[in-house]
Amino acid sequence: MNGLTGMEKFSHLEDKIYLTIEFAKKMREEKEALEAELNELRASSGNWLAEKARLESRVESLLSERDAIQLKVEAMLDAMTVIDVEVAEAVGRAM
């Protein structure tokens, strides 16, 4: 740069300024794109949290239903055991 004229130095400085402006524009565009992506992710995470709560509630409901069915099955098995004993006694008396 030592042998450059004043006009060449000015032109070189002008090029640097334009490159800096283009860089700043690019950074602004990237920032806006990242902010938009962040907003989408925030909205999406809210949806996922609502879905998680809904699924947790459904699981609790299904577990309660399972427990109720288990109690009914156990009661039926107990009743069958009583019936088996009564049938065995009745068969034994008949003979």
Buried (B, 14 or more C-beta within 10 A) or exposed (E): EEEEEEEEEEEEEEEEEEEEEEEEEEEEEEEEEEEEEEEEEEEEEEEEEEEEEEEEEEEEEEEEEEEEEEEEEEEEEEEEEEEEEEEEEEEEEEE
